[in-house]
Amino acid sequence: MKKIIKILLIFLFIFCFVINTYIVNAESLVQDSLSLDSQAAVLIENESGNILYEKNSTEKLYPASTTKIMTAILAIENCDLDETAIVSQQAVDTVPSGYTNAGLVAGEEFTVEDLLYALMLASANEAANVLAEHISGTVEEFAELMNEKAIELGCENTNFMNANGMHNENHYTTAKDLAIIAQYCFENETFKDIIETVSYTIPATELHPESDRVLTNTDALINENSRYYYEYALGGKTGFTSQAGNCLVCFAEKDGVYLTAVVLNASSSANRFSDARNLLIFGYDNFSNQVLVEKNTSVETIEIPNAKDESNTVELKTGEEISDFIQNDFEENLTYEINLNDNVSAPIYVGSTLGEITYSLNNKTYTIPLVAGNTVYSANNYASYFLAIGLVLLIVSIIIIPKKKRR
């Protein structure tokens, strides 16, 4: 019997240990999932622009072919999709061996739409050159247009030297700047349609008659047959050079919430997809649209020096609601600072604005009015009434008495 009890106790100990280990691992799963391999990363909620996660987000790095999101949006904004562009020999010859291409042949004519799909799905470097030459005449002049757009969007650490992201020491950006560009691009429906496409076919041409060109999206997150498939992913743009490492800009949507993730310089293609997927999961699991502060929330009660003794305090309440896309357990990190108007004194009437309150959370501030939650009467309120009555009587006497004398 003792042996059986001993075995049961050992079994119980092992069971408790396993359960405890499972709970600890479950609780730390989010943290473990964000032990990112990528050198830099950022996760942003599109509508609010809130940064949900960042790692070295302002470090200047090479973007490789994620550059092409800027090329794509400029082509969309400056061309009609059915415009025809001709492939130049220069556009083909300036792509070194080893860089991706769609097998475009000098002299071929393509619509801008076909070139955009070659650019974004197959990451065709010569397609980027053709679009750049079609829009600006030369790749160099197109790069100037790219930099002008980057500045316009608010990028602070970006400089483009070409349209495709082929390595150049002076061609760089940051995860944060890329996210800014990506969010802007994602507002364009044509851009969204392209990146969400898994496969696209360019028909054979006279100069390429042997077969159609079937382009496949390089973003594994939207490929149902990939181990990195993520059901809420919408597409994006990959990039790789030996100097830039593995890069990815991608988008996702779940329950009406759109997220943008950027990872730069991952050590492998697998790690960039894993990092991006974990970022998106982290965002949806740990953040949501919430009310930080409700309207008419009581903040503090303060004394009013010149108020009647029986009602000499006023309750300060929030005049508006504050809502945002924020972390689920935000309460302990929420702080506030009150800034009252000068010379707050009685009489004070319920609902009147007495100042402002500024809430702070994750380096973001929200300022709303502070209003009175109750009415506070002045200590000399009766004197005011008597003065008013006396004034009325004086006016009446001035008007009525002279009339009696005239009679």
Secondary structure, DSSP 8 states (H G I E B T S, - for coil): -HHHHHHHHHHHHHHHHHHHHHHHHHHTHHHHHT---SSEEEEEETTT--EEEEESTTS-B--GGGGHHHHHHHHHHHS-TT-EEE--HHHHHTS-TTS------TT-EEEHHHHHHHHHTS--HHHHHHHHHHHHSSHHHHHHHHHHHHHHHT-SS-B-SSSS----TT-BB-HHHHHHHHHHHHTSHHHHHHHT-SEEEE--BTTB-S--EEEE---GGG-TTSTT--TTEEEEEEEEETTTEEEEEEEEEETTEEEEEEEEEESSHHHHHHHHHHHHHHHHHHEEEEEEE-TT-EEEEEE-TTB-GGG-EEEEEESS-EEEEEETT-GGG-EEEEEE-TT--S-B-TT-EEEEEEEEETTEEEEEEEEESS-B-BTTHHHHHHHHHHHHHHHHHHHHHHHHHH-
